[in-house]
Structures are given as C-alpha cells and as structure tokens.
C-alpha cells in the first residue's frame, strides 16, 4: 500500500477571509486527556467556533483562513502540543 497524501499548496500571501479545511497533525491523539485538552484549549481561545473544528484520530481539522494558521500553531505550541504537520488536504470536488 502506498502512503500517498495529496495536499493543496498554501499561499502565505493569501489575506482573504476565505476559510479552508486545514489539518493539524497532533501527537498523542490516542490519549483521551490530550484530545480533551486540545478541545478545551481551542474552545477557550475563542479564535474558532466549535462548528469549525473536526477531531480526527491523529489530529484536528479546522475551517480557518490561511492567516489564522500561524496563530493556531503558536497557541498549540504554547500549550505544549506536538505538531507533526499542517496542511490543507486536496479535495478534487472543490
């Protein structure tokens, strides 16, 4: 089985309010305490609405603008989450 992941190229110069589904791969998501703390940290930040986040088995998908990516990454790093990847998954239907 090939481990191929298709992703969209992110443009750091994109200042539009357009929201994209951005995935953050987080270490330790198999531990319920990590998952619960992740939800709490994001909800407490008031940066993202709860309907703009989807928990996955290995991270979290957030419906955010490109310019919010570094803000979320800093928030998660400040809270000692291990981030192993940040990307927008390719969706051929869009």
N, CA, C and O atoms as CSV, one atom per row, in Angstrom:
chain,resi,resn,atom,element,x,y,z
A,1,UNK,N,N,0.835,-1.186,0.000
A,1,UNK,CA,C,0.000,0.000,0.000
A,1,UNK,C,C,0.879,1.249,0.000
A,1,UNK,O,O,1.809,1.358,0.799
A,2,UNK,N,N,0.589,2.169,-0.878
A,2,UNK,CA,C,1.332,3.422,-0.943
A,2,UNK,C,C,0.799,4.403,0.091
A,2,UNK,O,O,-0.410,4.502,0.295
A,3,UNK,N,N,1.688,5.113,0.730
A,3,UNK,CA,C,1.303,6.153,1.688
A,3,UNK,C,C,1.366,7.507,0.991
A,3,UNK,O,O,2.276,8.300,1.232
A,4,UNK,N,N,0.402,7.758,0.136
A,4,UNK,CA,C,0.366,8.995,-0.632
A,4,UNK,C,C,-0.700,9.909,-0.060
A,4,UNK,O,O,-1.823,9.483,0.208
A,5,UNK,N,N,-0.337,11.172,0.125
A,5,UNK,CA,C,-1.255,12.174,0.642
A,5,UNK,C,C,-1.223,13.364,-0.305
A,5,UNK,O,O,-0.173,13.975,-0.506
A,6,UNK,N,N,-2.367,13.692,-0.882
A,6,UNK,CA,C,-2.441,14.842,-1.771
A,6,UNK,C,C,-2.858,16.053,-0.958
A,6,UNK,O,O,-3.847,16.018,-0.226
A,7,UNK,N,N,-2.090,17.125,-1.097
A,7,UNK,CA,C,-2.395,18.352,-0.361
A,7,UNK,C,C,-2.403,19.543,-1.312
A,7,UNK,O,O,-1.785,19.516,-2.376
A,8,UNK,N,N,-3.110,20.580,-0.906
A,8,UNK,CA,C,-3.102,21.830,-1.652
A,8,UNK,C,C,-1.936,22.676,-1.182
A,8,UNK,O,O,-1.516,22.601,-0.027
A,9,UNK,N,N,-1.427,23.472,-2.087
A,9,UNK,CA,C,-0.355,24.405,-1.742
A,9,UNK,C,C,-0.977,25.589,-1.012
A,9,UNK,O,O,-1.948,26.175,-1.491
A,10,UNK,N,N,-0.425,25.941,0.138
A,10,UNK,CA,C,-0.903,27.105,0.883
A,10,UNK,C,C,-0.137,28.339,0.440
A,10,UNK,O,O,1.073,28.274,0.223
A,11,UNK,N,N,-0.829,29.460,0.305
A,11,UNK,CA,C,-0.214,30.710,-0.088
A,11,UNK,C,C,-0.144,31.642,1.120
A,11,UNK,O,O,-1.173,32.182,1.528
A,12,UNK,N,N,1.038,31.847,1.705
A,12,UNK,CA,C,1.154,32.713,2.875
A,12,UNK,C,C,0.748,34.157,2.602
A,12,UNK,O,O,0.518,34.927,3.534
A,13,UNK,N,N,0.660,34.524,1.324
A,13,UNK,CA,C,0.255,35.881,0.958
A,13,UNK,C,C,-1.258,36.010,0.787
A,13,UNK,O,O,-1.749,37.060,0.372
A,14,UNK,N,N,-1.990,34.954,1.102
A,14,UNK,CA,C,-3.456,34.966,0.989
A,14,UNK,C,C,-4.049,35.626,2.232
A,14,UNK,O,O,-4.095,35.028,3.308
A,15,UNK,N,N,-4.498,36.859,2.066
A,15,UNK,CA,C,-5.086,37.615,3.183
A,15,UNK,C,C,-6.606,37.659,3.098
A,15,UNK,O,O,-7.245,38.464,3.776
A,16,UNK,N,N,-7.181,36.805,2.276
A,16,UNK,CA,C,-8.634,36.785,2.124
A,16,UNK,C,C,-9.272,36.124,3.346
A,16,UNK,O,O,-8.618,35.351,4.045
A,17,UNK,N,N,-10.537,36.424,3.602
A,17,UNK,CA,C,-11.236,35.786,4.723
A,17,UNK,C,C,-11.743,34.380,4.394
A,17,UNK,O,O,-12.412,33.753,5.215
A,18,UNK,N,N,-11.427,33.890,3.200
A,18,UNK,CA,C,-11.877,32.568,2.777
A,18,UNK,C,C,-11.360,31.498,3.730
A,18,UNK,O,O,-10.169,31.443,4.037
A,19,UNK,N,N,-12.270,30.655,4.188
A,19,UNK,CA,C,-11.893,29.584,5.102
A,19,UNK,C,C,-11.548,28.323,4.325
A,19,UNK,O,O,-12.216,27.969,3.353
A,20,UNK,N,N,-10.495,27.655,4.770
A,20,UNK,CA,C,-10.043,26.400,4.185
A,20,UNK,C,C,-10.002,25.344,5.277
A,20,UNK,O,O,-9.832,25.665,6.453
A,21,UNK,N,N,-10.156,24.089,4.889
A,21,UNK,CA,C,-10.049,22.988,5.849
A,21,UNK,C,C,-8.572,22.657,6.031
A,21,UNK,O,O,-7.967,21.997,5.186
A,22,UNK,N,N,-8.002,23.119,7.132
A,22,UNK,CA,C,-6.586,22.938,7.414
A,22,UNK,C,C,-6.437,21.888,8.512
A,22,UNK,O,O,-7.083,21.965,9.557
A,23,UNK,N,N,-5.579,20.911,8.256
A,23,UNK,CA,C,-5.378,19.811,9.198
A,23,UNK,C,C,-4.097,20.030,9.991
A,23,UNK,O,O,-3.053,20.360,9.429
A,24,UNK,N,N,-4.191,19.843,11.293
A,24,UNK,CA,C,-3.038,19.889,12.191
A,24,UNK,C,C,-2.836,18.477,12.737
A,24,UNK,O,O,-3.688,17.965,13.463
A,25,UNK,N,N,-1.714,17.847,12.391
A,25,UNK,CA,C,-1.408,16.522,12.911
A,25,UNK,C,C,-0.770,16.708,14.296
A,25,UNK,O,O,0.268,17.353,14.440
A,26,UNK,N,N,-1.420,16.127,15.298
A,26,UNK,CA,C,-1.020,16.318,16.688
A,26,UNK,C,C,-0.605,14.975,17.291
A,26,UNK,O,O,-1.311,13.977,17.144
A,27,UNK,N,N,0.524,14.960,17.958
A,27,UNK,CA,C,0.978,13.751,18.636
A,27,UNK,C,C,0.160,13.469,19.885
A,27,UNK,O,O,-0.262,14.393,20.581
A,28,UNK,N,N,-0.062,12.200,20.164
A,28,UNK,CA,C,-0.749,11.790,21.377
A,28,UNK,C,C,-2.262,11.819,21.303
A,28,UNK,O,O,-2.928,11.771,22.337
A,29,UNK,N,N,-2.816,11.895,20.110
A,29,UNK,CA,C,-4.283,11.948,19.979
A,29,UNK,C,C,-4.945,10.644,20.401
A,29,UNK,O,O,-6.163,10.594,20.570
A,30,UNK,N,N,-4.163,9.597,20.571
A,30,UNK,CA,C,-4.717,8.329,21.059
A,30,UNK,C,C,-4.908,8.347,22.579
A,30,UNK,O,O,-5.430,7.391,23.153
A,31,UNK,N,N,-4.488,9.427,23.223
A,31,UNK,CA,C,-4.639,9.583,24.668
A,31,UNK,C,C,-5.815,10.521,24.925
A,31,UNK,O,O,-5.764,11.686,24.531
A,32,UNK,N,N,-6.873,10.039,25.577
A,32,UNK,CA,C,-8.067,10.864,25.787
A,32,UNK,C,C,-7.785,12.215,26.455
A,32,UNK,O,O,-8.447,13.204,26.138
A,33,UNK,N,N,-6.827,12.271,27.361
A,33,UNK,CA,C,-6.511,13.541,28.036
A,33,UNK,C,C,-5.977,14.583,27.055
A,33,UNK,O,O,-6.273,15.770,27.186
A,34,UNK,N,N,-5.192,14.141,26.074
A,34,UNK,CA,C,-4.652,15.054,25.061
A,34,UNK,C,C,-5.785,15.576,24.185
A,34,UNK,O,O,-5.865,16.772,23.908
A,35,UNK,N,N,-6.640,14.689,23.760
A,35,UNK,CA,C,-7.783,15.068,22.924
A,35,UNK,C,C,-8.688,16.060,23.651
A,35,UNK,O,O,-9.104,17.065,23.074
A,36,UNK,N,N,-8.989,15.780,24.906
A,36,UNK,CA,C,-9.853,16.673,25.685
A,36,UNK,C,C,-9.205,18.028,25.918
A,36,UNK,O,O,-9.873,19.060,25.847
A,37,UNK,N,N,-7.901,18.028,26.198
A,37,UNK,CA,C,-7.201,19.300,26.423
A,37,UNK,C,C,-7.145,20.115,25.134
A,37,UNK,O,O,-7.262,21.340,25.170
A,38,UNK,N,N,-6.966,19.443,23.996
A,38,UNK,CA,C,-6.952,20.130,22.705
A,38,UNK,C,C,-8.278,20.846,22.463
A,38,UNK,O,O,-8.298,22.007,22.055
A,39,UNK,N,N,-9.365,20.160,22.712
A,39,UNK,CA,C,-10.688,20.768,22.544
A,39,UNK,C,C,-10.844,21.965,23.474
A,39,UNK,O,O,-11.331,23.019,23.062
A,40,UNK,N,N,-10.432,21.801,24.725
A,40,UNK,CA,C,-10.551,22.889,25.697
A,40,UNK,C,C,-9.714,24.107,25.306
A,40,UNK,O,O,-10.186,25.240,25.395
A,41,UNK,N,N,-8.483,23.875,24.878
A,41,UNK,CA,C,-7.588,24.977,24.504
A,41,UNK,C,C,-8.165,25.749,23.326
A,41,UNK,O,O,-8.164,26.980,23.334
A,42,UNK,N,N,-8.655,25.047,22.321
A,42,UNK,CA,C,-9.200,25.727,21.141
A,42,UNK,C,C,-10.493,26.453,21.498
A,42,UNK,O,O,-10.698,27.589,21.070
A,43,UNK,N,N,-11.356,25.827,22.263
A,43,UNK,CA,C,-12.603,26.497,22.660
A,43,UNK,C,C,-12.334,27.718,23.536
A,43,UNK,O,O,-12.964,28.759,23.355
A,44,UNK,N,N,-11.404,27.598,24.483
A,44,UNK,CA,C,-11.083,28.714,25.381
A,44,UNK,C,C,-10.433,29.882,24.655
A,44,UNK,O,O,-10.514,31.021,25.114
A,45,UNK,N,N,-9.788,29.610,23.525
A,45,UNK,CA,C,-9.098,30.676,22.781
A,45,UNK,C,C,-10.078,31.636,22.112
A,45,UNK,O,O,-9.736,32.787,21.841
A,46,UNK,N,N,-11.290,31.167,21.848
A,46,UNK,CA,C,-12.323,31.964,21.180
A,46,UNK,C,C,-11.893,32.417,19.773
A,46,UNK,O,O,-12.474,33.347,19.213
A,47,UNK,N,N,-10.881,31.760,19.214
A,47,UNK,CA,C,-10.417,32.079,17.856
A,47,UNK,C,C,-11.292,31.392,16.828
A,47,UNK,O,O,-11.539,31.928,15.748
A,48,UNK,N,N,-11.764,30.192,17.173
A,48,UNK,CA,C,-12.505,29.356,16.235
A,48,UNK,C,C,-13.826,28.937,16.865
A,48,UNK,O,O,-13.895,28.620,18.053
A,49,UNK,N,N,-14.861,28.941,16.052
A,49,UNK,CA,C,-16.165,28.445,16.509
A,49,UNK,C,C,-16.117,26.922,16.589
A,49,UNK,O,O,-15.395,26.282,15.825
A,50,UNK,N,N,-16.871,26.353,17.497
A,50,UNK,CA,C,-16.828,24.896,17.674
A,50,UNK,C,C,-17.303,24.131,16.439
A,50,UNK,O,O,-16.896,22.988,16.229
A,51,UNK,N,N,-18.158,24.748,15.621
A,51,UNK,CA,C,-18.608,24.053,14.412
A,51,UNK,C,C,-17.575,24.125,13.281
A,51,UNK,O,O,-17.783,23.545,12.214
A,52,UNK,N,N,-16.459,24.837,13.512
A,52,UNK,CA,C,-15.374,24.917,12.535
A,52,UNK,C,C,-14.236,23.956,12.861
A,52,UNK,O,O,-13.144,24.086,12.307
A,53,UNK,N,N,-14.474,22.992,13.752
A,53,UNK,CA,C,-13.423,22.030,14.066
A,53,UNK,C,C,-13.967,20.607,14.051
A,53,UNK,O,O,-15.089,20.333,14.478
A,54,UNK,N,N,-13.119,19.711,13.538
A,54,UNK,CA,C,-13.463,18.294,13.462
A,54,UNK,C,C,-12.273,17.507,13.990
A,54,UNK,O,O,-11.169,17.604,13.453
A,55,UNK,N,N,-12.497,16.738,15.031
A,55,UNK,CA,C,-11.431,15.892,15.574
A,55,UNK,C,C,-11.229,14.678,14.683
A,55,UNK,O,O,-12.190,14.076,14.206
A,56,UNK,N,N,-9.990,14.331,14.469
A,56,UNK,CA,C,-9.624,13.143,13.708
A,56,UNK,C,C,-8.802,12.238,14.624
A,56,UNK,O,O,-8.423,12.641,15.723
A,57,UNK,N,N,-8.529,11.023,14.172
A,57,UNK,CA,C,-7.795,10.081,15.016
A,57,UNK,C,C,-6.359,10.533,15.287
A,57,UNK,O,O,-5.766,10.124,16.285
A,58,UNK,N,N,-5.788,11.375,14.409
A,58,UNK,CA,C,-4.398,11.791,14.580
A,58,UNK,C,C,-4.211,13.308,14.590
A,58,UNK,O,O,-3.097,13.801,14.416
A,59,UNK,N,N,-5.299,14.042,14.793
A,59,UNK,CA,C,-5.183,15.491,14.817
A,59,UNK,C,C,-6.533,16.163,14.779
A,59,UNK,O,O,-7.540,15.606,15.215
A,60,UNK,N,N,-6.536,17.370,14.250
A,60,UNK,CA,C,-7.758,18.158,14.196
A,60,UNK,C,C,-7.813,18.924,12.883
A,60,UNK,O,O,-6.809,19.465,12.419
A,61,UNK,N,N,-8.998,18.961,12.296
A,61,UNK,CA,C,-9.225,19.721,11.068
A,61,UNK,C,C,-9.984,20.978,11.447
A,61,UNK,O,O,-11.035,20.914,12.084
A,62,UNK,N,N,-9.442,22.127,11.049
A,62,UNK,CA,C,-10.051,23.412,11.379
A,62,UNK,C,C,-10.428,24.145,10.098
A,62,UNK,O,O,-9.666,24.159,9.130
A,63,UNK,N,N,-11.585,24.740,10.103
A,63,UNK,CA,C,-12.042,25.548,8.982
A,63,UNK,C,C,-11.621,26.987,9.277
A,63,UNK,O,O,-12.339,27.726,9.951
A,64,UNK,N,N,-10.445,27.380,8.763
A,64,UNK,CA,C,-9.849,28.674,9.094
A,64,UNK,C,C,-9.252,29.335,7.855
A,64,UNK,O,O,-9.069,28.694,6.820
A,65,UNK,N,N,-8.954,30.615,7.978
A,65,UNK,CA,C,-8.266,31.326,6.899
A,65,UNK,C,C,-6.769,31.024,6.986
A,65,UNK,O,O,-6.278,30.578,8.023
A,66,UNK,N,N,-6.062,31.266,5.907
A,66,UNK,CA,C,-4.626,30.999,5.857
A,66,UNK,C,C,-3.898,31.800,6.933
A,66,UNK,O,O,-2.969,31.288,7.557
A,67,UNK,N,N,-4.300,33.039,7.157
A,67,UNK,CA,C,-3.613,33.890,8.122
A,67,UNK,C,C,-3.833,33.450,9.573
A,67,UNK,O,O,-3.123,33.911,10.466
A,68,UNK,N,N,-4.798,32.573,9.819
A,68,UNK,CA,C,-5.006,32.060,11.171
A,68,UNK,C,C,-4.101,30.866,11.483
A,68,UNK,O,O,-3.984,30.474,12.644
A,69,UNK,N,N,-3.467,30.290,10.478
A,69,UNK,CA,C,-2.632,29.109,10.689
A,69,UNK,C,C,-1.508,29.380,11.692
A,69,UNK,O,O,-1.369,28.615,12.646
A,70,UNK,N,N,-0.694,30.439,11.521
A,70,UNK,CA,C,0.377,30.655,12.496
A,70,UNK,C,C,-0.143,30.995,13.892
A,70,UNK,O,O,0.521,30.696,14.885
A,71,UNK,N,N,-1.305,31.607,13.979
A,71,UNK,CA,C,-1.898,31.931,15.283
A,71,UNK,C,C,-2.255,30.639,16.017
A,71,UNK,O,O,-1.962,30.491,17.204
A,72,UNK,N,N,-2.888,29.709,15.306
A,72,UNK,CA,C,-3.264,28.427,15.900
A,72,UNK,C,C,-2.011,27.614,16.232
A,72,UNK,O,O,-1.941,26.989,17.291
A,73,UNK,N,N,-1.028,27.620,15.337
A,73,UNK,CA,C,0.211,26.869,15.584
A,73,UNK,C,C,0.899,27.391,16.847
A,73,UNK,O,O,1.366,26.599,17.665
A,74,UNK,N,N,0.965,28.698,17.012
A,74,UNK,CA,C,1.580,29.279,18.212
A,74,UNK,C,C,0.795,28.902,19.457
A,74,UNK,O,O,1.381,28.547,20.479
A,75,UNK,N,N,-0.528,28.977,19.375
A,75,UNK,CA,C,-1.374,28.609,20.511
A,75,UNK,C,C,-1.096,27.168,20.940
A,75,UNK,O,O,-0.925,26.891,22.127
A,76,UNK,N,N,-1.051,26.256,19.974
A,76,UNK,CA,C,-0.828,24.844,20.286
A,76,UNK,C,C,0.581,24.597,20.817
A,76,UNK,O,O,0.767,23.793,21.731
A,77,UNK,N,N,1.567,25.278,20.256
A,77,UNK,CA,C,2.944,25.134,20.757
A,77,UNK,C,C,3.072,25.684,22.172
A,77,UNK,O,O,3.724,25.078,23.023
A,78,UNK,N,N,2.450,26.832,22.422
A,78,UNK,CA,C,2.486,27.425,23.763
A,78,UNK,C,C,1.859,26.510,24.802
A,78,UNK,O,O,2.215,26.559,25.979
A,79,UNK,N,N,0.914,25.666,24.357
A,79,UNK,CA,C,0.246,24.723,25.256
A,79,UNK,C,C,0.917,23.345,25.240
A,79,UNK,O,O,0.365,22.368,25.748
A,80,UNK,N,N,2.115,23.283,24.650
A,80,UNK,CA,C,2.949,22.069,24.627
A,80,UNK,C,C,2.346,20.895,23.863
A,80,UNK,O,O,2.580,19.739,24.215
A,81,UNK,N,N,1.572,21.186,22.818
A,81,UNK,CA,C,1.125,20.122,21.922
A,81,UNK,C,C,2.233,19.870,20.906
A,81,UNK,O,O,2.924,20.800,20.491
A,82,UNK,N,N,2.400,18.623,20.510
A,82,UNK,CA,C,3.389,18.269,19.499
A,82,UNK,C,C,2.716,18.293,18.132
A,82,UNK,O,O,1.820,17.494,17.861
A,83,UNK,N,N,3.152,19.217,17.269
A,83,UNK,CA,C,2.591,19.350,15.925
A,83,UNK,C,C,3.544,18.684,14.942
A,83,UNK,O,O,4.722,19.033,14.875
A,84,UNK,N,N,3.026,17.721,14.177
A,84,UNK,CA,C,3.844,16.984,13.227
A,84,UNK,C,C,3.557,17.355,11.779
A,84,UNK,O,O,4.265,16.911,10.876
A,85,UNK,N,N,2.531,18.159,11.548
A,85,UNK,CA,C,2.236,18.586,10.192
A,85,UNK,C,C,1.050,19.528,10.162
A,85,UNK,O,O,0.130,19.424,10.974
A,86,UNK,N,N,1.087,20.453,9.209
A,86,UNK,CA,C,-0.026,21.386,8.985
A,86,UNK,C,C,-0.213,21.465,7.478
A,86,UNK,O,O,0.707,21.840,6.751
A,87,UNK,N,N,-1.394,21.113,7.014
A,87,UNK,CA,C,-1.634,21.151,5.575
A,87,UNK,C,C,-3.127,21.181,5.278
A,87,UNK,O,O,-3.961,20.865,6.126
A,88,UNK,N,N,-3.434,21.569,4.051
A,88,UNK,CA,C,-4.806,21.535,3.551
A,88,UNK,C,C,-4.914,20.339,2.615
A,88,UNK,O,O,-4.214,20.269,1.604
A,89,UNK,N,N,-5.784,19.407,2.950
A,89,UNK,CA,C,-5.954,18.231,2.116
A,89,UNK,C,C,-6.550,18.598,0.767
A,89,UNK,O,O,-7.406,19.478,0.669
A,90,UNK,N,N,-6.092,17.923,-0.257
A,90,UNK,CA,C,-6.616,18.129,-1.597
A,90,UNK,C,C,-7.986,17.505,-1.706
A,90,UNK,O,O,-8.194,16.358,-1.309
A,91,UNK,N,N,-8.921,18.268,-2.249
A,91,UNK,CA,C,-10.273,17.766,-2.487
A,91,UNK,C,C,-10.604,18.048,-3.958
A,91,UNK,O,O,-10.817,19.205,-4.319
A,92,UNK,N,N,-10.652,17.025,-4.809
A,92,UNK,CA,C,-10.872,17.251,-6.237
A,92,UNK,C,C,-12.251,17.815,-6.552
A,92,UNK,O,O,-12.481,18.312,-7.655
A,93,UNK,N,N,-13.167,17.743,-5.595
A,93,UNK,CA,C,-14.529,18.218,-5.837
A,93,UNK,C,C,-14.644,19.737,-5.652
A,93,UNK,O,O,-15.678,20.322,-5.976
A,94,UNK,N,N,-13.614,20.359,-5.144
A,94,UNK,CA,C,-13.668,21.826,-4.922
A,94,UNK,C,C,-12.938,22.571,-5.990
A,94,UNK,O,O,-12.884,23.801,-5.959
